[in-house]
Amino acid sequence: MSIYDTDLLSDVKREFSAEAAIYSDSIFMSDFHYHKHYEILYVTENSRILKIGANEYTLCPDSIALIPPLTPHMTESGGILPEKRILVNFHRSFIQPVSELLGIDLLASFRSDIPVKDCSK
């Protein structure tokens, strides 16, 4: 299994992107990947399995995973279809002005040592 860089923002020359997806078929990533940007994965219907390193989490509806830059990860089907999710990607330069304006480090929650809530437990 390889690990590769897939920067979803540099290809489109943006600092922010958001997308919603509905998977009517089981979707399995075959390799870990990472980004140079921050990622928010929000599951809205059924579940997705998120793998970060050796850890595996089942994300159920209303689960949010905050994935910091350069963190190898992958997702796969949770088994019940359709699966729905929202994916938000952004660079530090996008959120930094808001953090400074509010006087709050909005990126503090993106630490790799904060566990993802696993709804299967």
Secondary structure, 3 states (H helix, E strand, C coil): CCEEECCCCHHHCCCEEEEEEEECCCCECCCEEECCCEEEEEEEECCEEEEECCEEEEECCCEEEEECCCCCEEEEECCCCCEEEEEEEECHHHHHHHHHHHCCCCCHHHCCCCCCCCCCC
